[in-house]
Amino acid sequence: MDDAEDPWYPFEDEGGFRLADFLYREEEMSAKKIDYLLEIWALNKAKNDDLAPFNSYAEMYNAIDSIELGDSPWQSFSLNFADDRDNPADTPWKTASYEVWYRDPARVVSNILDNPDYDGQIDYAAYVEVNEKDQRCWSDFMSGNLAWRRSTQIYEDDPSTEGSMICPIILGSDKTTVSVATGHVEYHPLYLSVGNIHSTVRRAHRSSVIPIGFLAIPKSDRKYDNDAAFRKFKKELYHTSISRILQPLKAGMKVPVVQRCPDGHFRRVIYELAAFIADYPEQVALAGIVQGWCPRCTGVNRDLDGVSGPRTRALTKRFIESAKGDGTILWDSYGIDDDILPFTHDFLRADIHEMLSPDLLHQVIKGTFKDHLVTWVGEYLVLEHGEKRANEILDDIDRRIAAAPSFPGLRRFPHGRRFKQWTGDDSKALMKVYLPAIQGHVPDEMVQAISAFLDFCYIARRADFTEDTLKALDKALQLFYLHREIFRNTGVRPDGFSLPRQHSLSHYRHLIEEFGAPGGLCSSITESRHITAVKKPWRRSNRYEALGQMLLTNQRLDKLAAARVDFVRKGLLAPSRMLPLPVIDTVRQGQVLKDVDGEWEVVDDDVDFVQGNVTLARRHVRGRTYPKSLQELAVHVHQPDLPRLTRRFLYDQLNLGNRSDEEQEDEPPIPLDACPRITGPIRVFHSAVATFYAPSDNSGRRGMRRERIRSVPSWRKRGERRDCALIVVDESETGMRGMAVVQRRTSLLILLPSPSPPSTACERVDTTGRACNFAVVCAQVFQSVAGCNLAPCLQDGLRDMSSQLPSTPEAPIPVDAIPVDTPNHVSIAPIFPPTSIHLGLSESIPSPLSSNQLSNPVAFNLLLALAAQSLAASDPPDDEDGLKLDVDRAVGLDQAEEYRKKYKEANTKLRVTRLLLSASSSTSRLQDTLIDSLKRLLVQHDIEIPSQLASLTMAVRPLSLPSTT
């Protein structure tokens, strides 16, 4: 059907698609519950003679099945034991038929490449990346040597393929169990992805890792478990099934096929079997080697780290030919299982030994760390101290692990490491706290060995590598090999370290150069894919012949995902994620540069980049939990230096950018009197979110990182929680050497006047409060900025207006003469008589104000400037009516008119004063009427409106002052 006629086909409208997508993909609602929901919906719609989007679950399922995009039907074939005279089918496993379900891999690859969601996150050719130090860089798959080498080989073999796009095929397989309690149900899925898409996309799945097959798992009676013929048959069935599934790709490995790519262009594509993701047992089966040998090199199983060379398809062939049919020689001397012919022998340029990718999860995280080092530490303690004392030490180690403080990204183990089922995330979390937990209980060299391994692990888990990074990786591995001898010397490993998973670390440098960052080909990708492709579909089935239902579920999920991408492409739906910015520019020393014809040209100079931001919680701690003054809060939290430190911190924040780093180093420390004096109310927050620039493994080299920090006296009714943080104390040192670990106690919001425009002040003081643009009236402005000059706009406004004033008995008062250091209140006595008006923390204002008191031009203009600075007033009250009521009560009705005339001149000024001194105001909105009133008053007194007031637009928070009479 034409998209112009029905853009939402096969759904009626957006609501129909979103409902189907929500119920089937997100909510995973059962058919019975869908019918119940649609019935309720229909009852409601019937009131308006309308219908629900679907009549039943069957209609919704039919709509999903009608989606043509992303469609790749499941097919099956059966394999049987080859019966002949020498091997008659005389056992149950020989007579059984083994069914294999699969999808057309060529069609799956076409769907992946045709997905516009990958535009900007795909590489169409192999490339070599060089950084500013002229060092080679490796990150995504197409940056590796394998993609470059295969591209060259394809062109040399057939020059007609020039200009074609190489499409590396990445496979992965791993058995998974969906139910242990009900018959040990397990499946063996086969996954496919392409090396062109970036590693971040592959790790996030996003329809880039697709199940293309479910391999048969032969089972028989226990008496056949050690039957050599049965073991051989299972290996042959495994390789034959994979080879049969991949046959549709074979033609595209010789002659390019035309495919549409995510950018909408059509390209000629050459398929290439490039990588296979598998754990060690799967690698043994794939490579056709003996358990305990390395699938990538010829190292002898008794000394894997000894002298060896790479295994290749050609070398294996020569070994088999030299053995002349003697399988014992191949098994014992070369670690070759001659019963296995890898599936790669059926495909051009494919070599299973080259295809096996590094496996961070099983080789490094769970293998070397959890299964080896953690276990060896326990064995050492038993050998050294005996089992009873060793258990006491292990309990102490568990207590140390449980006592680790809260920190963003740091998982806590309340009961130590005593849990049966370890996951990869458990091992990665334990790595962060294990080293200090064993310090003092094991020899220093043992700690050094684990420390060197952790260095290797964290480097290997990076997303980007350079030549310097690879050197650091090699150095960490050499130190680990050096210090791990302590386990041999103490009797833990008397036979040495010929362990395949630990030996695989020696290949990581080469594998990174071949495939790019190991994280893009880790078995954790297939492990997590099991959840959505196998385990959840199995749970949605009725358990009877569940595989067919699981296949249908996967097919519908793929169709819904493809339909959503298509609707987004048409502009009918908003994208669910922000598209990444193209990495075409680079930033160097405050300049943005772009690669133009191979040369870096400056696009923008002198650019300010945001390094970080802190946002406090939405609500502060209410009630009387904490004191409202900084001095009392310092006593409450047992931090006597809190006022001094806060004042210096605010000074630094308010003067950011005014001095260079060199000037700050050369200047003497700022006197405390020059720092802001804090008298405003203090608010305490128990959490904050920090967003900062930190190019690392977690946030990536192009992204920011966000962490939440908490400091609460009671966390989930289990005692207090005080998160820790790292602060830089010495910028000249690298890494942790220049940092200190601190524990967060509280977060303060200090209300103080802003000496800069509101937006700038927010950015600068945002580490202390959310919106610190706060100005108070009259003397509290001066008191809050004690030790500093007045706000520039207030200074300029006073000078401009004072210069226009006529001479008066009271000479204009210089701004610097205004008192600023009165502890409890500030009396502006140089302008008003001491008994006339006082503003402060405990003073009230006598009323009414006389005409003489308000007629002083300096005082009047000072009030105007302060009013313009604060704007912390409520709507103007009807002062004339209020004054009329007061006068009527005071002198009687007959004399009221005379008194009204007498106070008429002062009435307008009284309104302004009452606005300024309003104590009950609870609004923070901009008071345009106040600004207009001030401007009119200036005009009435023949005073030119200063520019600071004319252009003033400021929204501030109200101030709670003592109530006025």
ZAMARGU-4260 file (C-alpha; in steps of 0.2 Angstrom, whole numbers, plus 5000, padded with zeros to 4 digits):
<rodrens>
0) 5000/5000/5000 | 5006/5018/4996 | 5013/5027/5011 | 5005/5043/5006 | 4988/5034/5007
5) 4991/5025/5024 | 5007/5030/5032 | 5004/5020/5047 | 5000/5004/5038 | 4996/4990/5044
10) 4990/5000/5059 | 4975/5012/5058 | 4985/5027/5066 | 4998/5031/5078 | 4988/5025/5093
15) 4986/5008/5086 | 5005/5006/5083 | 5010/5013/5100 | 4997/5002/5109 | 5003/4986/5100
20) 5021/4991/5103 | 5018/4995/5122 | 5008/4979/5125 | 5018/4967/5116 | 5036/4973/5117
25) 5037/4984/5133 | 5024/4977/5144 | 5024/4959/5137 | 5006/4957/5142 | 4998/4940/5139
30) 4984/4937/5126 | 4971/4935/5140 | 4975/4951/5148 | 4976/4960/5131 | 4958/4954/5128
35) 4952/4960/5145 | 4960/4977/5142 | 4953/4979/5125 | 4935/4974/5132 | 4936/4988/5145
40) 4942/5000/5131 | 4928/4995/5120 | 4915/4998/5134 | 4921/5016/5136 | 4922/5020/5118
45) 4904/5013/5115 | 4897/5028/5124 | 4903/5039/5110 | 4899/5026/5096 | 4918/5023/5094
50) 4929/5008/5093 | 4944/5002/5102 | 4960/5001/5092 | 4959/4982/5091 | 4944/4970/5094
55) 4955/4956/5102 | 4973/4951/5104 | 4972/4941/5088 | 4968/4956/5078 | 4983/4965/5086
60) 4994/4950/5082 | 4989/4950/5064 | 4993/4968/5063 | 5011/4965/5069 | 5013/4950/5058
65) 5008/4961/5043 | 5023/4972/5045 | 5034/4969/5030 | 5049/4979/5037 | 5062/4968/5047
70) 5054/4952/5041 | 5065/4937/5041 | 5055/4921/5042 | 5061/4906/5052 | 5065/4890/5042
75) 5071/4873/5048 | 5081/4858/5042 | 5084/4841/5050 | 5100/4831/5052 | 5102/4813/5055
80) 5117/4801/5059 | 5124/4795/5043 | 5121/4776/5043 | 5133/4764/5035 | 5140/4747/5037
85) 5154/4753/5048 | 5143/4763/5059 | 5125/4756/5059 | 5111/4766/5067 | 5109/4755/5082
90) 5107/4767/5096 | 5094/4780/5101 | 5105/4795/5097 | 5109/4788/5080 | 5091/4785/5075
95) 5085/4802/5081 | 5082/4817/5070 | 5089/4834/5075 | 5079/4849/5069 | 5089/4866/5067
100) 5079/4882/5065 | 5087/4896/5056 | 5084/4913/5047 | 5092/4918/5030 | 5108/4927/5036
105) 5109/4937/5020 | 5092/4944/5023 | 5096/4948/5041 | 5112/4957/5036 | 5101/4967/5023
110) 5089/4972/5037 | 5104/4978/5048 | 5112/4988/5034 | 5095/4995/5029 | 5092/5002/5046
115) 5092/5021/5046 | 5094/5021/5065 | 5112/5017/5062 | 5116/5032/5051 | 5131/5041/5058
120) 5136/5026/5069 | 5143/5015/5055 | 5159/5014/5045 | 5158/5010/5027 | 5177/5006/5025
125) 5191/5001/5035 | 5202/5015/5041 | 5218/5019/5050 | 5216/5033/5064 | 5230/5043/5070
130) 5230/5055/5085 | 5238/5072/5087 | 5254/5063/5093 | 5255/5053/5076 | 5251/5037/5086
135) 5239/5024/5079 | 5222/5022/5087 | 5210/5008/5089 | 5192/5008/5094 | 5178/5001/5083
140) 5180/4985/5073 | 5184/4994/5056 | 5199/5003/5064 | 5207/4986/5066 | 5221/4978/5056
145) 5209/4963/5051 | 5197/4974/5041 | 5211/4983/5032 | 5220/4967/5028 | 5204/4958/5022
150) 5199/4973/5011 | 5217/4973/5003 | 5216/4954/5000 | 5199/4955/4992 | 5204/4968/4980
155) 5221/4959/4976 | 5211/4943/4972 | 5198/4952/4961 | 5202/4970/4956 | 5184/4971/4949
160) 5178/4973/4968 | 5186/4990/4969 | 5175/5002/4977 | 5165/4989/4986 | 5161/4990/5004
165) 5167/4976/5015 | 5154/4969/5027 | 5163/4959/5041 | 5151/4946/5048 | 5152/4944/5067
170) 5145/4928/5074 | 5142/4922/5092 | 5135/4907/5101 | 5133/4901/5118 | 5122/4888/5127
175) 5110/4895/5140 | 5098/4887/5152 | 5081/4894/5154 | 5074/4882/5168 | 5084/4871/5180
180) 5069/4866/5190 | 5058/4860/5176 | 5069/4848/5167 | 5085/4858/5164 | 5078/4866/5148
185) 5092/4874/5138 | 5095/4881/5121 | 5109/4885/5110 | 5106/4901/5100 | 5117/4908/5086
190) 5119/4926/5084 | 5124/4938/5070 | 5130/4956/5069 | 5141/4966/5057 | 5157/4974/5060
195) 5153/4990/5052 | 5142/4997/5066 | 5151/5005/5080 | 5154/4995/5096 | 5143/5006/5107
200) 5128/5001/5096 | 5132/4983/5096 | 5134/4983/5115 | 5117/4992/5117 | 5110/4979/5104
205) 5097/4991/5096 | 5092/4977/5084 | 5111/4975/5079 | 5113/4958/5087 | 5101/4946/5079
210) 5097/4927/5083 | 5099/4918/5066 | 5098/4900/5072 | 5094/4888/5086 | 5106/4874/5086
215) 5101/4856/5090 | 5107/4849/5107 | 5109/4830/5106 | 5105/4821/5122 | 5105/4803/5126
220) 5106/4791/5141 | 5120/4792/5153 | 5129/4777/5147 | 5133/4786/5131 | 5141/4801/5140
225) 5159/4795/5137 | 5155/4786/5120 | 5168/4793/5108 | 5156/4790/5093 | 5143/4801/5102
230) 5155/4815/5106 | 5161/4815/5088 | 5143/4816/5082 | 5139/4831/5093 | 5154/4840/5086
235) 5150/4836/5068 | 5132/4841/5071 | 5138/4858/5078 | 5149/4863/5063 | 5138/4856/5050
240) 5123/4866/5057 | 5133/4882/5057 | 5139/4879/5039 | 5122/4875/5033 | 5115/4891/5041
245) 5128/4902/5033 | 5127/4895/5015 | 5116/4910/5009 | 5131/4921/5012 | 5143/4911/5002
250) 5139/4919/4985 | 5141/4937/4992 | 5159/4932/4997 | 5164/4932/4979 | 5153/4944/4970
255) 5147/4960/4978 | 5128/4961/4981 | 5119/4978/4981 | 5113/4984/4998 | 5105/5000/5004
260) 5114/5007/5019 | 5108/5018/5034 | 5112/5034/5025 | 5100/5029/5011 | 5113/5026/4998
265) 5115/5009/4988 | 5132/5001/4989 | 5140/4985/4983 | 5144/4974/4998 | 5156/4960/5000
270) 5153/4948/5014 | 5167/4942/5025 | 5167/4930/5040 | 5177/4940/5052 | 5175/4936/5070
275) 5166/4924/5082 | 5161/4928/5100 | 5162/4913/5112 | 5169/4908/5129 | 5183/4895/5131
280) 5173/4879/5130 | 5164/4885/5114 | 5181/4890/5107 | 5188/4873/5110 | 5173/4866/5100
285) 5175/4879/5086 | 5194/4877/5084 | 5194/4858/5084 | 5207/4858/5098 | 5210/4848/5114
290) 5203/4855/5130 | 5218/4864/5139 | 5226/4870/5124 | 5226/4887/5116 | 5214/4890/5101
295) 5225/4904/5094 | 5243/4898/5096 | 5253/4882/5097 | 5259/4883/5115 | 5260/4866/5123
300) 5247/4863/5136 | 5260/4860/5149 | 5268/4877/5146 | 5256/4888/5137 | 5266/4904/5140
305) 5282/4896/5132 | 5288/4898/5115 | 5274/4897/5102 | 5267/4903/5085 | 5250/4907/5079
310) 5238/4893/5074 | 5232/4895/5056 | 5221/4885/5045 | 5236/4881/5034 | 5247/4875/5049
315) 5233/4864/5055 | 5232/4856/5038 | 5251/4853/5038 | 5250/4845/5055 | 5237/4833/5050
320) 5246/4828/5034 | 5262/4825/5044 | 5253/4814/5057 | 5248/4802/5042 | 5232/4798/5051
325) 5239/4795/5068 | 5226/4804/5079 | 5236/4801/5095 | 5251/4812/5089 | 5239/4826/5084
330) 5230/4825/5101 | 5246/4824/5112 | 5259/4834/5102 | 5248/4848/5094 | 5232/4848/5103
335) 5222/4845/5088 | 5206/4835/5088 | 5206/4827/5070 | 5188/4822/5072 | 5183/4840/5070
340) 5183/4849/5053 | 5178/4868/5057 | 5164/4875/5048 | 5176/4889/5041 | 5183/4876/5029
345) 5167/4879/5018 | 5170/4897/5016 | 5182/4908/5007 | 5196/4917/5017 | 5189/4911/5033
350) 5200/4905/5047 | 5192/4900/5064 | 5209/4903/5073 | 5209/4921/5067 | 5191/4924/5070
355) 5190/4920/5089 | 5189/4936/5098 | 5195/4941/5115 | 5182/4938/5129 | 5184/4950/5143
360) 5170/4942/5153 | 5176/4924/5154 | 5195/4927/5152 | 5198/4942/5162 | 5184/4947/5174
365) 5177/4930/5179 | 5191/4919/5173 | 5207/4926/5180 | 5200/4937/5193 | 5186/4927/5201
370) 5190/4909/5197 | 5209/4911/5199 | 5215/4925/5210 | 5201/4926/5223 | 5201/4907/5224
375) 5220/4907/5226 | 5220/4920/5240 | 5208/4909/5250 | 5219/4893/5247 | 5235/4903/5252
380) 5226/4908/5269 | 5222/4889/5272 | 5240/4884/5268 | 5247/4897/5279 | 5236/4898/5294
385) 5225/4883/5294 | 5207/4881/5290 | 5200/4888/5306 | 5211/4904/5306 | 5209/4906/5287
390) 5190/4907/5290 | 5192/4920/5303 | 5203/4930/5291 | 5191/4928/5277 | 5177/4934/5288
395) 5188/4950/5292 | 5190/4952/5273 | 5171/4951/5271 | 5169/4964/5285 | 5181/4976/5276
400) 5172/4973/5259 | 5155/4977/5268 | 5162/4992/5276 | 5167/5001/5260 | 5159/5018/5260
405) 5146/5023/5248 | 5152/5031/5232 | 5144/5034/5215 | 5147/5018/5204 | 5154/5008/5219
410) 5143/4994/5223 | 5142/4989/5242 | 5142/4971/5248 | 5133/4971/5265 | 5138/4952/5268
415) 5155/4952/5260 | 5158/4941/5245 | 5148/4926/5252 | 5136/4922/5238 | 5134/4907/5227
420) 5129/4914/5210 | 5143/4926/5203 | 5139/4937/5188 | 5151/4947/5178 | 5144/4963/5186
425) 5147/4955/5204 | 5166/4952/5199 | 5168/4969/5192 | 5161/4977/5207 | 5172/4966/5219
430) 5187/4972/5209 | 5185/4990/5216 | 5186/4985/5234 | 5195/4969/5235 | 5213/4975/5235
435) 5212/4986/5251 | 5202/4972/5259 | 5216/4959/5258 | 5230/4971/5263 | 5239/4965/5278
440) 5232/4947/5277 | 5242/4942/5262 | 5260/4945/5257 | 5264/4962/5249 | 5269/4953/5233
445) 5252/4945/5232 | 5244/4962/5233 | 5256/4968/5220 | 5251/4954/5208 | 5233/4958/5210
450) 5236/4976/5208 | 5245/4973/5192 | 5231/4962/5185 | 5218/4976/5189 | 5228/4988/5180
455) 5228/4976/5165 | 5210/4973/5167 | 5205/4992/5167 | 5216/4996/5153 | 5209/4981/5142
460) 5191/4987/5146 | 5194/5004/5138 | 5184/5009/5123 | 5199/5018/5114 | 5217/5012/5112
465) 5233/5021/5107 | 5251/5015/5105 | 5254/5022/5123 | 5239/5013/5129 | 5245/4996/5122
470) 5263/4999/5130 | 5254/5002/5147 | 5244/4986/5144 | 5260/4976/5141 | 5269/4983/5156
475) 5254/4979/5167 | 5254/4961/5160 | 5273/4959/5163 | 5271/4965/5181 | 5257/4953/5184
480) 5268/4938/5177 | 5282/4944/5188 | 5272/4945/5204 | 5261/4930/5202 | 5276/4919/5206
485) 5271/4922/5224 | 5257/4909/5222 | 5270/4896/5215 | 5282/4900/5229 | 5269/4898/5243
490) 5263/4882/5236 | 5246/4888/5230 | 5251/4884/5212 | 5265/4872/5213 | 5263/4866/5195
495) 5263/4884/5188 | 5251/4894/5178 | 5247/4885/5162 | 5229/4890/5162 | 5221/4894/5145
500) 5210/4908/5151 | 5225/4917/5160 | 5236/4913/5145 | 5224/4922/5134 | 5229/4938/5141
505) 5246/4937/5132 | 5236/4938/5115 | 5226/4954/5120 | 5238/4967/5112 | 5237/4957/5095
510) 5218/4955/5096 | 5216/4974/5100 | 5226/4978/5084 | 5216/4965/5074 | 5198/4969/5081
515) 5199/4986/5090 | 5193/4988/5108 | 5189/4971/5116 | 5173/4977/5123 | 5165/4977/5106
520) 5166/4958/5104 | 5164/4952/5122 | 5153/4937/5126 | 5144/4949/5138 | 5135/4955/5122
525) 5128/4938/5119 | 5125/4934/5137 | 5114/4949/5139 | 5105/4945/5122 | 5100/4929/5129
530) 5088/4938/5140 | 5078/4946/5126 | 5080/4933/5113 | 5078/4917/5123 | 5074/4918/5142
535) 5060/4931/5140 | 5052/4923/5125 | 5052/4906/5134 | 5043/4914/5149 | 5030/4920/5138
540) 5027/4903/5130 | 5016/4890/5137 | 5031/4878/5139 | 5024/4865/5127 | 5035/4865/5112
545) 5041/4882/5117 | 5054/4884/5103 | 5041/4888/5090 | 5032/4901/5101 | 5049/4909/5105
550) 5054/4910/5086 | 5037/4919/5083 | 5040/4931/5097 | 5057/4935/5091 | 5050/4938/5073
555) 5037/4950/5080 | 5049/4960/5091 | 5060/4962/5076 | 5046/4969/5065 | 5040/4981/5079
560) 5057/4988/5080 | 5059/4990/5061 | 5042/4998/5060 | 5047/5011/5074 | 5063/5015/5065
565) 5053/5018/5049 | 5040/5029/5057 | 5054/5039/5065 | 5062/5041/5047 | 5045/5047/5040
570) 5044/5060/5054 | 5028/5052/5061 | 5036/5047/5078 | 5049/5057/5088 | 5066/5048/5090
575) 5068/5038/5106 | 5086/5044/5108 | 5097/5059/5103 | 5107/5056/5088 | 5126/5057/5091
580) 5135/5072/5085 | 5146/5068/5070 | 5164/5067/5076 | 5172/5078/5062 | 5179/5092/5074
585) 5192/5091/5087 | 5195/5103/5101 | 5213/5108/5106 | 5217/5121/5119 | 5201/5131/5118
590) 5200/5130/5099 | 5188/5120/5088 | 5197/5113/5072 | 5190/5104/5057 | 5199/5092/5045
595) 5198/5101/5028 | 5207/5092/5014 | 5219/5083/5027 | 5223/5100/5036 | 5217/5106/5052
600) 5209/5123/5051 | 5202/5133/5065 | 5184/5135/5065 | 5181/5144/5081 | 5194/5152/5093
605) 5194/5156/5112 | 5179/5144/5116 | 5173/5141/5134 | 5169/5123/5138 | 5158/5118/5152
610) 5168/5107/5163 | 5155/5102/5176 | 5139/5107/5185 | 5131/5102/5201 | 5112/5102/5204
615) 5105/5100/5221 | 5089/5090/5226 | 5073/5098/5222 | 5068/5100/5240 | 5079/5105/5255
620) 5077/5098/5272 | 5062/5106/5280 | 5058/5109/5298 | 5070/5112/5312 | 5082/5098/5308
625) 5096/5110/5305 | 5100/5128/5311 | 5097/5142/5299 | 5113/5152/5302 | 5130/5146/5296
630) 5138/5148/5313 | 5125/5138/5321 | 5126/5125/5307 | 5145/5123/5310 | 5142/5119/5328
635) 5128/5107/5323 | 5139/5097/5311 | 5155/5099/5322 | 5164/5108/5308 | 5170/5125/5316
640) 5179/5130/5300 | 5164/5129/5290 | 5160/5148/5290 | 5178/5152/5285 | 5179/5139/5272
645) 5162/5144/5264 | 5167/5162/5263 | 5183/5158/5254 | 5174/5146/5243 | 5161/5159/5238
650) 5174/5172/5235 | 5183/5160/5222 | 5166/5156/5214 | 5161/5174/5212 | 5178/5178/5205
655) 5180/5164/5192 | 5188/5170/5176 | 5194/5186/5184 | 5212/5180/5187 | 5223/5168/5177
660) 5230/5152/5186 | 5247/5161/5186 | 5241/5176/5194 | 5232/5166/5207 | 5248/5156/5211
665) 5258/5172/5212 | 5246/5182/5223 | 5246/5181/5242 | 5230/5173/5250 | 5215/5183/5250
670) 5211/5191/5267 | 5196/5183/5275 | 5189/5201/5277 | 5189/5202/5258 | 5178/5187/5257
675) 5158/5188/5257 | 5151/5189/5274 | 5136/5177/5275 | 5121/5182/5285 | 5107/5175/5275
680) 5097/5159/5278 | 5105/5143/5276 | 5097/5128/5268 | 5103/5110/5269 | 5101/5097/5255
685) 5104/5078/5257 | 5109/5074/5239 | 5116/5082/5223 | 5119/5077/5205 | 5136/5081/5198
690) 5138/5082/5179 | 5156/5084/5173 | 5167/5081/5159 | 5177/5065/5161 | 5183/5056/5146
695) 5184/5038/5152 | 5178/5021/5149 | 5161/5024/5158 | 5157/5041/5149 | 5167/5038/5133
700) 5179/5050/5125 | 5165/5061/5118 | 5153/5061/5133 | 5149/5068/5150 | 5147/5059/5166
705) 5133/5061/5179 | 5134/5055/5196 | 5122/5057/5211 | 5130/5060/5228 | 5120/5057/5244
710) 5123/5062/5262 | 5108/5057/5273 | 5106/5053/5292 | 5095/5038/5288 | 5095/5028/5272
715) 5081/5016/5269 | 5080/5014/5288 | 5097/5006/5289 | 5107/5020/5296 | 5116/5035/5289
720) 5123/5035/5271 | 5138/5047/5268 | 5144/5045/5250 | 5163/5049/5246 | 5170/5059/5232
725) 5187/5062/5225 | 5194/5080/5225 | 5209/5087/5217 | 5222/5094/5229 | 5237/5095/5218
730) 5235/5098/5200 | 5253/5095/5196 | 5251/5076/5201 | 5243/5063/5190 | 5229/5052/5194
735) 5226/5048/5212 | 5242/5055/5218 | 5234/5072/5216 | 5218/5068/5224 | 5210/5065/5241
740) 5195/5055/5246 | 5182/5065/5256 | 5166/5061/5263 | 5151/5072/5260 | 5142/5078/5275
745) 5129/5091/5269 | 5125/5103/5255 | 5121/5121/5258 | 5111/5133/5249 | 5117/5151/5254
750) 5106/5165/5249 | 5117/5180/5244 | 5116/5195/5233 | 5123/5192/5215 | 5136/5205/5210
755) 5134/5199/5192 | 5120/5196/5180 | 5108/5182/5186 | 5113/5169/5173 | 5132/5171/5176
760) 5129/5170/5195 | 5119/5155/5193 | 5133/5146/5184 | 5146/5151/5196 | 5137/5148/5212
765) 5127/5133/5206 | 5139/5121/5216 | 5132/5129/5232 | 5114/5133/5227 | 5102/5131/5213
770) 5097/5149/5211 | 5108/5161/5221 | 5102/5177/5213 | 5096/5185/5228 | 5096/5203/5233
775) 5089/5210/5249 | 5084/5228/5253 | 5094/5242/5261 | 5106/5237/5274 | 5106/5219/5272
780) 5113/5221/5255 | 5128/5229/5262 | 5129/5217/5277 | 5129/5202/5265 | 5143/5208/5255
785) 5154/5213/5269 | 5172/5215/5264 | 5167/5217/5246 | 5162/5232/5236 | 5144/5235/5232
790) 5136/5227/5217 | 5142/5237/5201 | 5125/5241/5195 | 5120/5248/5213 | 5137/5258/5214
795) 5134/5266/5196 | 5116/5269/5200 | 5120/5279/5216 | 5134/5289/5208 | 5123/5293/5193
800) 5108/5299/5203 | 5119/5308/5217 | 5127/5318/5203 | 5110/5325/5198 | 5104/5330/5216
805) 5103/5348/5222 | 5114/5353/5237 | 5106/5348/5253 | 5111/5351/5271 | 5117/5333/5272
810) 5131/5331/5259 | 5130/5316/5248 | 5137/5301/5257 | 5151/5291/5248 | 5146/5273/5244
815) 5161/5267/5254 | 5155/5276/5269 | 5140/5265/5271 | 5143/5254/5286 | 5144/5235/5283
820) 5150/5227/5298 | 5136/5228/5311 | 5133/5211/5318 | 5114/5211/5322 | 5108/5226/5311
825) 5114/5240/5300 | 5108/5257/5303 | 5110/5269/5289 | 5112/5284/5301 | 5122/5295/5290
830) 5106/5297/5279 | 5092/5294/5292 | 5092/5299/5310 | 5096/5283/5321 | 5078/5283/5328
835) 5070/5285/5312 | 5073/5269/5302 | 5083/5253/5306 | 5085/5238/5294 | 5092/5221/5301
840) 5089/5205/5308 | 5080/5211/5324 | 5074/5229/5321 | 5057/5235/5315 | 5053/5251/5307
845) 5043/5265/5315 | 5028/5271/5306 | 5022/5282/5299 | 5037/5289/5290 | 5037/5308/5290
850) 5037/5318/5274 | 5054/5326/5280 | 5062/5309/5282 | 5057/5304/5264 | 5061/5321/5256
855) 5080/5319/5258 | 5085/5316/5240 | 5100/5305/5244 | 5089/5294/5255 | 5075/5294/5242
860) 5087/5289/5228 | 5096/5276/5239 | 5079/5268/5242 | 5075/5268/5223 | 5092/5260/5219
865) 5089/5247/5232 | 5072/5244/5226 | 5078/5241/5209 | 5091/5229/5215 | 5080/5219/5226
870) 5062/5218/5218 | 5057/5207/5232 | 5040/5215/5235 | 5022/5209/5233 | 5008/5218/5224
875) 5007/5236/5229 | 4993/5238/5242 | 4981/5252/5241 | 4990/5264/5252 | 4978/5278/5250
880) 4964/5269/5257 | 4975/5262/5271 | 4980/5280/5275 | 4963/5286/5275 | 4957/5273/5287
885) 4972/5277/5299 | 4968/5295/5298 | 4949/5293/5301 | 4953/5284/5317 | 4966/5296/5323
890) 4958/5313/5320 | 4940/5310/5316 | 4930/5312/5300 | 4929/5331/5301 | 4948/5333/5300
895) 4952/5319/5289 | 4952/5328/5273 | 4965/5341/5279 | 4977/5327/5285 | 4974/5318/5268
900) 4981/5333/5259 | 4995/5335/5271 | 5001/5317/5268 | 4997/5316/5249 | 5015/5321/5244
905) 5022/5308/5255 | 5010/5295/5251 | 5018/5289/5235 | 5035/5288/5243 | 5027/5278/5258
910) 5020/5266/5245 | 5037/5263/5238 | 5044/5261/5256 | 5031/5248/5261 | 5034/5239/5245
915) 5052/5238/5250 | 5049/5233/5268 | 5035/5220/5264 | 5038/5206/5276 | 5024/5194/5271
920) 5028/5193/5252 | 5029/5175/5246 | 5030/5179/5227 | 5046/5179/5217 | 5039/5185/5201
925) 5045/5200/5192 | 5037/5216/5198 | 5035/5227/5183 | 5023/5238/5191 | 5036/5242/5204
930) 5049/5247/5191 | 5036/5258/5182 | 5032/5267/5199 | 5050/5270/5202 | 5053/5277/5185
935) 5037/5289/5187 | 5044/5295/5204 | 5060/5299/5197 | 5052/5309/5183 | 5041/5318/5195
940) 5057/5324/5205 | 5065/5329/5189 | 5079/5316/5190 | 5085/5307/5175 | 5081/5289/5174
945) 5098/5280/5176 | 5102/5266/5163 | 5104/5253/5176 | 5086/5256/5181 | 5079/5259/5163
950) 5086/5242/5157 | 5083/5232/5173 | 5073/5216/5172 | 5077/5204/5186 | 5067/5190/5194
955) 5072/5187/5212 | 5067/5177/5227 | 5057/5186/5241 | 5065/5190/5258 | 5057/5186/5275
960) 5060/5202/5286 | 5053/5205/5303 | 5036/5211/5302 | 5033/5230/5301 | 5021/5241/5311
</rodrens>
